[in-house]
């Protein structure tokens, strides 16, 4: 073959150029098209997290009546209940903007919030940095004099929580941002022009998104509120291409599907489809059930009654159904305008944390099993974790002491069944080619490993 060539090391500049070229060639680069953006793998931490806390907080927390859509219902729809509320309690010339200085947040302690969210068992939080009212919870240069730093609390509410979450917990920090604003005059002009002009997104909404990401580096960017405008009006694909390719969170950030009319349940990192979306069956794409402890509002309501709040059993059942079908649960609370998380929200969060403290192995990092719910016992749901361990979660302790599982196929001499939180294995009998009957331990209420719902751990079943 002739004489072998002697290797001569290239000059340093050439070597660096080769390394850079190889690095770029090996990395992913996403084009500003939905086909390209939707090909991005969802960062694994999000699917493993399963449970997050949504926080709806803003100027709407001041009137704290009806819902977080207070301004729109009062002055947009002129709904009777809202108009009468204002007539009875405020002077005739009172405007919604007058609520801004009252958003004082004097009881807001981001460290206390972080401690509570950690105690809830959540793995991520999503704070409303700006709702449809346009008021930003940070000192945005694009929301002059209508933000939490220029009036009211005169504090960077987003920044304080970001710091507390990252220094006191291992939770992922996320931000919600509304694309449109109900009464912004620039958006009104664009809407009048059938969105053929783009005054509002160019000067307000899109610059805010870049500002948020650069300032606070959120692991979740939860978009909402398209105002009836398509994603092309919002220039969503260009922004997401920057977010995935060049932003400071490009490797970890996850996004939802609300980037313009027609994108929900169709494009984005995970699907939310509609508020309180819970299909009850397995979906082929990662999804999230965003829902509220208060059945009727995302923001805090002073006029809420006790029956308006979901019970902890209902919340755990929603979590289990969601995770069994491959989704994440984003459970919402609404703080007061003073920055206080009211006792019933705190109680629900701590109760959820107590339950997850026992049963977390069936939830965190789990995968859907071949069956999502049981064919024999109603209200019994399955997950799978740690390779091939199956978990069966049920909500009613049978009076007979025996629970029937119609889905598992037992393996003679191998299958073992445990009650999570109880050390001893449980006796069981096969009910045929498929299904087993499990004898639960005769426990008193105080001996129960947890309340509200229980988990069977099935080792070596098919």
Buried (B, 14 or more C-beta within 10 A) or exposed (E): EEEEEEEEEEEEEEEEEEEEEEEEEEEEEBBBEBEBBBEBEBBEBBBEBBBBBBBBBBBBBBBBBBBBBBBBBBBEEEBEEBBEBBEEEEEEEEEBBEBBBBBBBEEBBBBBBBBBBBBBBBBBBBBBBBBBBBBBBBBBEBBEEBBBBBBBBEBBBBBBBBBBBBEBBEBBBBBBBBBBBBBBEBBBEBBEEEBEBBBBBEEBBBBBBBBBBEBBBBBBBBBBBBBEBBBEBBBBBBBBBBBBBEBEBBEBBBBBBBBBBEBBBEBBBBBBBEEEBBBEEBBEBBBBBBBBBBEEBBBBBEEBEEEBBBEBBBBBBBBBBBBBBBBBBBBBBBBBBBBBBBEBBBEBBBBBBBBBEBBBBBBBBBEBBEBBBBEBBEBBBBBBBEEEBBBBBBBEBEEEEEBBBBBBEBEEEEBBBBBBBBEEEBEBEBBEEBBBBBBBEEBEEEEBBBBBBBBBBBBBBE
